[in-house]
């Protein structure tokens, strides 16, 4: 199936169920903590993956290396009554949760608790599973920090931009989804993988940092 072996497919499926569920739950939990009950009312304050996974987004990530889950509904006005930075923290909670998952998965590898053995024909080895788990969570974190709507980085960057820059940013925002589609799909077909050029070095450095390798 598109060159992917069964162990890799199993690893990615399990990883995505965990990573997407924790990511979206983190958005919902943070919004609820800031006084917005919208995610709770929508049934998203849960780790149940059936509430969070988007079938198409999951398939795309399995086979193409990136994807998406169903976004958590949030009421910015309910958040702003508590704190001007609330929406930024809600947005940051998702990528941060993926980084925490990557850190936790790196601990057994960092301390050599898991031997570097080969996978079988049907099942991934624990070492291979953890490496892939770390890589996918780092990918989700870095990808979601890109400052283009509807990614989390859009609201994170907006909070830190000066007001004069925000006005320009708001003029670009309606075209963010289109820009993202061009960068993700069109440019690679033309031989220009801008997204990979930006994301891969960041992911590699973070992976090396977690594993204790030279950065």
N, C-alpha and C positions, 0 to 999 in steps of 0.2 A: 504493500500500500504506500505508493509514493516514496519507495525506498526506505521506509521506516520498518524496523524489525518489531516483532511482538513485544520484547522487553521494553523498548523505547516507548511504544504506544501505551503499555500498561503504566509505565512510570509517569508519562505526561498526563494520562487520565487521572490518576490518583493525585498527582501534584496540583492539577488544575482545580479539582474538586476542593482541595484544602485551600489553595492560594486564593481562588476567587471568593470562596465562602468567607474566609477570614477577612479579606480585603473589604468586601461589602458590609459585613457585620461591623467592622471597625468604623466605617462611615456612619452606620446607623447608631451604634452605641455612642459615638462622640456627639452626634446631633442630639440624641436623646439626653445626654448629660448636660448639654447647653440649653435644654428646655424645649426642644422641638420634638413633638410626639408624632410627627408625620411618618417617619420610618417605622415606628412601632405600630401605628395604626394600619400601615400598609403590610404588616407581617414580615418586615425585613430585620427586626431586632432578634435575629436567630442565626445559628450556624448551620441550619438545614440547607444543604446545597440546592435543593429543589426550588427554594425561594430566590436564589441568586443567579444560577447559571443561565446564560443565554445559549441555546443550542448552536446557533450559527457562530457566535463568538468563540465558543469552546472548540468547535471543529476547525475553525481557521487557525487558532493557536496551536492545536495539535499538529497540523500539517504545514503551517506557514511560519510558526514561531512567534506569533503575536495574536492577540484577540481581546475579547471584552466580556464582561458580565452585564446583567441588567442593572442600570444605575439606580442607586437608592434615592427615592424622592425626598427632597429637603425643602423646608420653607425658610428662605433667607431672612424674612422679616421676623419670624419667631426667634431666630438665632441672634439677630442684631439687637434685640431687646435685652439680651444678656451680655453681649460683648461684641465690639466691633471686629475682633479677630476670630470670632466663632466659626465663620464660614471657611476661613483659611485653615483652622485646625481640623474641621470636619473633612476638608479636602485632603489635608496632609495625612490624616489617620490611615487611609487606605494604603498608599505607598509605604508608609512607615511600618505598617503591619507586615508587609511582604519582606521588608528588611529584617524585621525581628525573626520571621520564619527562617530566613536565610542564615541568620546568626545561629539560631538554635540547631539547624541542620549541620552547620559547619563544626560544631563542638566535637562530635564523635570522630570526625575526620582530622581535625586539628590535633587531637590527642592520640591519634592512631588506635582508636578503640574498634575501628572497622577495617578489616584487611582489604587490600586492593585486589579483589578477585574478579574473574570474568563472569559475565552473565551466562545463564543457560540459554537454550534455544527458545524457551517460553517465558522465563522469569528473569527480571533484572537482579543483579547482585546488589546487596545492601550498599556497597560503595558507589556503584553506578547510579542507583536510585538517589542517594544523597547529593551526588554531584549535580545531577539533572534538576533535583528539587531546588538546590541553591541557585543554579543558573536561571531557571524559570522565574523564581521569585525576584531575583535581581533584575531580570528583564522587565517584569511587570512594574517594579518600582520605578526604574529609570524611564520606561516608556510613558508611564502615567504622569511623570513630572515634566513632560514636554508642555510648554505653555501655550497649548492650543485647545480650545473647546472641542469636544466635551471632556477632555482629559483633566485630571485633577490639577495639573500644573497651571491651568488657566486661572483658577481662583487663588492659588497660592501666590503666583507672580503678581496678580492684580493687587493683592493686599500690600505688597512691598513697593510697588511702583509709585513714584511721585504723581501727584494729581495731574500735572501737565502730560506725563507719559500715559496715564490711564485713559485720557481722552483719545489719544492716538490708538491705544490698545483696543478701546471699545469700537473704534471704526473698523479695525481689522477683524474683530470677533465674529461678525456674521459670515465671514469667509473661512473661518478656521477649519471647519469640517472639510471643506473643499481642498484647502491647502494640505490638510492631513492625508486625504485620499491621494492627492498627487504625489506627495512625498513617499507614502507607503506603497502605492501600487504602480503609478505611472513612471516615476523616475527610475526605479530598479529595472523596468522593462527596457529603458533607454540606456542601461548600463551605468546609471549614476545612483548608487545606493547611499544617499545622503543620511538616511536614518541609521543605517548600519555603521556608517563612518562616525556618527556622533555617539551612538549607544555602545558599540562593541568595546572601545577603549575604556569607557566608564565601567562597564560590566566586568571587564577583565581585571581592572585595578581593584575593584571592590572584591571580586572573587579571590584575588591574590592576597588582599588584606585579611579576609576572613580565614584563609587557609594558612596564613603565615608565610606566604611566598614573597619574594621581593616585588615591590610595586614599581 
